[in-house]
């Protein structure tokens, strides 16, 4: 999908046939951007594509510029979308996308000027994905390889483009290339969903301890166990509702781009897609990996069994935190987007995610009856506070003679980073809450309102220090109510969480966990699995007995 979407969003009619052949699986495509020494910093990738004598010549100038982590490339792909620095007439024109053939369609052998290999073994389910590396050594191809929407190589050897500025040129490309990050939001949602499914189903069946005069209780009845698992369930549902809306909006953006829309609104939409995906991909993927680790521990020793699948799922969720950009680096791009929009006076955005800039939020005065309003108001104040704090810190650094690059890095920890995280969480909560209000069934709406609120409260708690230090609240009321409301919600949802899990869980054959099956027969499945490995004698029994015999003789 990255291959074909790149062709349709960045290419023109001349590339339509390649895209269609890829959709029919006549050819296999791959996406090749990351290099050995450059991953998130795509602007400075080193692979070169030089236009000379009517041809494009690709080279890997040093080992650090070799392409890596290209899915499908190691064994299957015979075409690739490659990103490289375009050089025309001795001038570097920046990073561009190209579609090139890398293997012969008849023999499947690597073409002259290209070397390809495999990245090696990986943990989790990703070991089933073939990731390749690629090196160019004077590989030559037609200039038609350039994905030329908005730019062109003329017959007389000139590079021309129709972008209004370099900033707009970068913004359009960034929007198109955000597809991977938008899609990976769902990976975090799925990770949380799997963690909640296995953890909650097992905890509803597992009984441990109880009052002196009573029976043992399901561990799900304990508040601490609910705290470990129910926020994960709330996260999977809330982020899932958000992701559906974001993907719909992104699809509309891509359709307009394919239609040739180059309006000012499209430029702003492209920047918003990039900014929003840069913080909304990290948040779910962080939560997903942490949720699976917590669910493993919450299931005790049985959670450590391979047949629980929690360890394997954790290993599978882990690398997503660095896919399509390392999460902390992406978060910086999101804060840069917000600061840039504020500086330019662009206080609204096509999707509405930055409309908070138009508001003037007040400080906390009293807890409102609508608990979600308390969460949303706190987030709006937090966004203004961290945005102003980031701007002030940057200005202070610049006045002290610090360059922009260094100033941005030195304002991340306590200002820009919390700003971007709050931007992601706030947008997720608002969009999910809007979706819930569209539901007609009153009972379903009531439950999902509480689910979204639980997610909001659980995500707001880590920001309490900023809210108090910044002056949003002064006495203990706000912080106390946030904590108390979360405990009440977890208790109220404890009787409904199994039904919620059943509504969102994958089929039993897909989750394939002895602890997380829908029928609740945990111990029967565990016993059947254990007894399938009953042992009388093993391959080294004779050697073991000989050692014991010799040791006994020594006595």
N, C-alpha and C positions, 0 to 999 in steps of 0.2 A: 504493500500500500504506500509506503514511503517512496518507493521507486516511481510508481505510476502517478501518485499525487504530485511529486516534484516535476514530472514531465508535463502534466496538465496545468499546473499552477505557474511554472516558471518558463515552460516552453511555448511553442507556437504550433501552427498547423503542420509544419515539417516534422514534428515529433509525434504527431497523433498516431501514426501507424505503429511506431515502436510501443507506445502505451497500449494500443489495442492488442498487439501480439502478446504483450505481457499479461494482459487480463485473460487472454485465452490460453495462457501457459504454453504458447509456442516458443517463447523464450523465458528465461528466468532472470529477473533483475535484482540488484542489490543497491544499497545506499552507502556511499563512501565519503565520509567527511572527516571523522576523527583520525588524528595522526599520533604517532608514538610520543611526540613531545608537545602536542597541542590537542586538548580535548575541548574544554568549555570555551577557551579563547579562540573561537573560530575565525576571528578577524585576522589572526596572525598565523594561520596555517601556511605551510612552506611549499607544498607541491606546486609546481609551475606548469602553466599552459601558455606556451609562447607562439604567437602567430607569425609565421615566416614562410615566404614563398607559397602562399595559398594554402598552407596546412597549419594545423595546430600540433605542436610538439610538446608532449608531456614528459616531465622529469621529476625524479625524487632527488633533490640536491644533496641530501645527507641522510643518514640512517634515521634521524629524528623525524623526518618528513614521510616515512613510510606509512601508508594507510593501514589502520588496524580496526578491529572490532566490527568488520563489515559482515552483517548477517547474510547468509546464503552464499557468500563469496568463496569459501574454502573449497567446496566441492561442486556446487550446483550452478551458480550464476554464470551466464555468458554475456550479460550486459550490466553496466553499472552507471549510476549517477554519481559523478565525482566532482568534488569541490576543490578548486585550485585558484591560485593567483594568476589572473590573466595579464599577460605582457604583450603590448602591441606597440611596435615602433620604438622600442626602448623605454616605454613608459608602463608602469604597473597600474592597471585599472581596477585592482581590488579583487575580492573573492567572487567567483562566478560558479554556476553549476554547469556541468557538461554531461551528456549521455554518450557513453562510448561502449564499443564491443570489446570484451576482454578474453573471450574464448571463441574458437572456430565452431560454427554451428553444426558442421558435419562430423568433426573429429573430437570436439570438446577440449582440444588442446589449447593451452595458453598462447595468445597471439605474440608475435615478436615484439620485443620492447616492454613486455610485462612479465613480472614474476609474482606468483601467488602461493600462499601457504596457509596453514591452519594455526589458530591462536593457542590451541592446547586445551587441556581439560579444565572444567569449571565446576563449582559446586551446585547442588540442587538440580532442578529440572532444566536449567540453562545448558547443562552439558549435552543435551540433545540438540541444541542449536549449533549449526556450523558457523563459526565466526572466523573470518579470514583476514590475512594481511596482504598488501599489494605494494609493489615497487615498480616505478616507471623508469625506463632507460631509453630515452629518445623514442618513445612511442608516438607514432604519427597517425593522424586521422583528419577527416574533412572538417572544415570550420562549421559545418552544419551541426556538429556536436554541441556547440554553444546553446544553452537554454536561453533563448534570446527575447523573451517577453520584456519589452522596454529597452532593449539594447540590440546592437547589430554590428557585425564585422562586414565592412563594405568591400567590394571587389578590388578597390584600389588600396586596400590595406589600412583603412581607418576604423577606429572604434567610435560609434555614435550611440547616444542614448536619449530617451525622452523624459527622464526623471527631472523634477524641478530642482532637486538638490541631492547631494550625497546622502543627507539624512533621510530623505524620502526613499531613496534607492535602497538603503539598508533596511528601512522600516518595512517595505513591501516584502523583501526577501525574508525578514525575520518572521513576519506574519505567516507566510506560506510554510516556513520550516518549523512552525510551532505545533504541527500536527502530532509529532511524536510525543511532546510534553502533554498535549491535551489528551491523547490516548492513554498515557501512563497514569493519569489520575485514576482511571478505572483499575489499574493494577493495585494501587493502594486501597481502593474500595474493596476489591476482591480479597486482599490479604486480611483486612479487618473482618470481612464477612466470614472467612474461613476460621479465623481465630475465635470469633464470637460463636459460630456454629459448634465447633468441637468443644470449646471451653464450657459453654452454657449447657449443652446437652449432657455432657459428662457430669457437671456440677449438680444438675437436677436429679441425677441417679445416685451419685456417690454419697454415702452417708458416713459421717464421722462425728463422734462426740455428741453430747446432748446434756440436758439437765439431769441432776442426780436421780430423780424419780421417774424420768421419762425415757423414750426411745432415742436412738441416734437420729440426728437431723441431716437432711440433705445439705451439703456444703454451700449450696446456692442460697440458703436461708441466712447465712452469716453476712453481715454488712461489709466486712472487708473483702470477701470473695465477690460480692456484687460490685464493689468499687473496682475490682481488677478486671471485670468482664463487661458490665453493662455500658460503660462509656464507649467501649469498642463497638458494641452493637449499635449504639446511637451514632457513632462516627460512620459506620458502614452505610447506614440508611441515609443520614443527612448528606454525606459527601456524594452518595449515589444520586440523590435528587439534584444536587448542584451540578454534578457531572453531566446529567442528561440535558439540562438547560444549556450548559456551556458548549456541549458538543453540537447542539442544534444551532446555536449562534455562530459557532465556528464554521459549520457547514454552509450557512447563509453567506458568510464571508468568502469562503472558497468559491461558491457559485458565482458571486459577483466578480471575484477576481478572474475566474475563467471566462466570464462575459466581457472582459476588457475594461471594467470599471476602474478608472484612475482618478476618481473624484477626491476632494479633500477629506470627505468623510471616510473613504476607504483607507487613506493614509492614517487617519486617527484610529480607525478600527484595527488596522494592522498593528499599530503600536500597543493598543489595549490588549489584543490577543497575546502579543509577546509578553507584556507586563504581567497580565493576569496568569498566564500559563507558567511563567517563571517562578511564581510563588505558590500557585495551586497544584503544581506537580510535586514540589517538595513536601508540602504538609501531609497529604495522604500517604505518600510512600514512606515518610518517617514514621507516621502513626501505624502503618501496616506492619512494618518490620518489628516495631516495638510491641505491637499487640500480639503477634505470634510468639514472641519470646515470653511475654507475660502469661499467655494462655498455656504455654508449655509448663511453666513453673506452677501455674494455678491448678494444673491437672496432676501435680505431684510426680511420683516415680513413674506411674503409668504413662505420663506425658512424654517421658524420655524414650519410650519404646519407639522403634522405627514405624511400627504399625499405627501409632497415633497420628503420624504424618506431620506433626507440628514442627519437628526439627527440619524436615525436608522442605516444608512450606516456608519456614523462616529463612533457610538458605536460598530459596528461590526468590523471596521478597527482598533480600538484602541488596543485590546488585542494582535493583531498580532505582535505588537512591543515587546512583551515579549515571544512569542512562540518560541520554539527551541532555547532558550537563550535570555536573556535580551539584547537589542540592544547595549547598551554602553559596556557591557561585551564582546559581540561578536567582536565589533570594536577593542578592545584590543588584541584579539586573532589574528586578521588580521595584526595589526602592529607588533606583536611578530613574525609572519610568515615572514614578510618582513625583519625585523632585523636579524632573524636567517639565511635567505637565503644570505643576504649581508655578514654576518660574516663568513659563510662557503664558500664564493666565488662563490655561485651558482647564476650567473647573468642572466641566462635564465631559462625558465620554459616550460613544455610540451605544455601548451595552449598559451604561449607567453605573459601572463599578466605582467610578471616581466622583460620583455626584455628592459624596459626603463633603467634598471641599467647599461646596456652596453653603453648608450649614454652619451655624455658630452654636455648638453644643454647650449646654450649661453644666455646672457641677452637680453632683448628686445631692438631693435634698431629702427625699424619702423614698422608700421602697414602694413601687407601684403594684396594683393588683395584677396587671398583666406582666408576669415575670419575664417574658421574652423581651418586652420593651425595656426592662432594666438592663438586660444583656446588650441589646442593640445600642441603647444610649451610651452605655459605658464604652463600647467599641468605637462609636463615633468620636467620643471625647478622646479616647486613646489614640486614634488615628491622627487627629489634629495635634495632639500633644507631641507624639513621636515625629510627626512631619515637621513641626516647628522646631523641635529639638535638633533634628537632623540638619535643617537649614541653618540654624544658629551655629551649630558645631562646624559645619562646612565653612561658613562665613568667617568664623574665628580663625580657622586654620588658614584660609586664604589670606586674610589680613596679616597673618604672621609670616607670610611668604611661602607657605606650603603649596606645592603643586596640586592640581585637581585630583590626579590619580592617588597620591598619598593621602590627601584629605579624605577622600571617600573611604579608603581602607581603614583609616584611623577613627572613623565615626560609625563603624558597623556595629560593634558589640552592644552598646547601650542606646543606640538611636535608630540607625537605618535598618538593622536586622529585625528588631521588634516591630518597626513600622511595616515592613513587608509581610511579616507573619500575621500581624493584626489585619492587614488588608485582605489576605487570603481567607482567614477565618471569618471575618465579618461578611465578606461576599458570599461565602458558603452558607452561612446561617441565614442571611437575608433571602437568597435565591431559593433555598430549601423551604423556608417558611412560606414564601409566596406560592410555591408549588403545593404545599399542604393545604393552603386555603382554597385551592381549586377543587379539592376532593368533596364530593357530595355526601358520602356516607358519614353520618355524624360520629359514630363510634370510632371508625377508622381515623377520622380527622382528630378526634380527641387524643387517641393514643400517639399519633404521629406528631402532634403538637408537643406532647411531653418528651418524645424522642429527640426532636430538634432542640428543645430547651435544655435537655440533659447534655447534648453535645455542646451547646453554647456555654453552659455553666462550667463544664469540665475544661473547655479550652480557655475560658476567661480566668480561671484560678491562677495560672502561672503569671498573669499580667497584674495581679493585685499589687505587687510592689510598685510598679510604674504608676498605677492609679492612685496609690497613697502618696508616693514621693512627689508626683506631679500636682497633687492637690485636688484631684477629682472628689475624693472623700477624705474625711479627717477622723471622725470617730469610728468605733468598731462596727456600726450597724451594717454598712454595705458588705464588708468582708464576711461578717458573721452570717448574713442572709444568703450570700452566694453559697457558702459551705452548707448551711442548713437545708437550703432548697435542693441542692444536689443529693444529699442523703435521703430526703423525702421522695424525690423522683426515683431514685434507685430502688427504694422500698416499694413504691407504688407500681413500678414496672416489673418487679420480681415475679409477679403472678402471671404476667403476660409475655415475658421475654422468650419463653420457649415457643410460644405461638408466633412471635415475631421472627424468631430464627427459622421456624418451619416455612414462613412465607418467603424468605429471601435465600435460604440455603440451596446449594447445588444438590443434584440427586446423589444418593448414597454411593453409587458406583463411581461418581466423579470425585467426591471428597475422600472416599476410600480410607476412612479412619475407623478403627475398632472402637474408638471412644465417641465418635461423632455421628453415628448412624441415627436415622430418624425414628427407629423403633424402640430406642432406649435400652436395648438388650446388651448393655456394655459387658457384663460379666460373662454372658454366654459366648459372646464374640471373642473375648480375651481368652477364655478357657479353650475354645476351639482352636485358636491360633497357637496357644502354648502347647496343647496336646498334639498338634501337627508336627511338633519337633521333639517328640518323646525319644529318649536315647537309652540304649542298653550298653553297648560298647562303642568306642570311637576308634578312629584310625591309629591313634597313638597309645591305646590302652596297654598293649604289651610292653612298650618302652617305659611307660609310667610305672607299671608294676615291677619291672626290672630295677628301676631306680629305687623304689620303696624297699624292694627285697635286699638290695645292696646296703642301703642305709640301716636296715634292721640288723643285717649281719654284723655291721660295725659295732653294734652295741653288745 
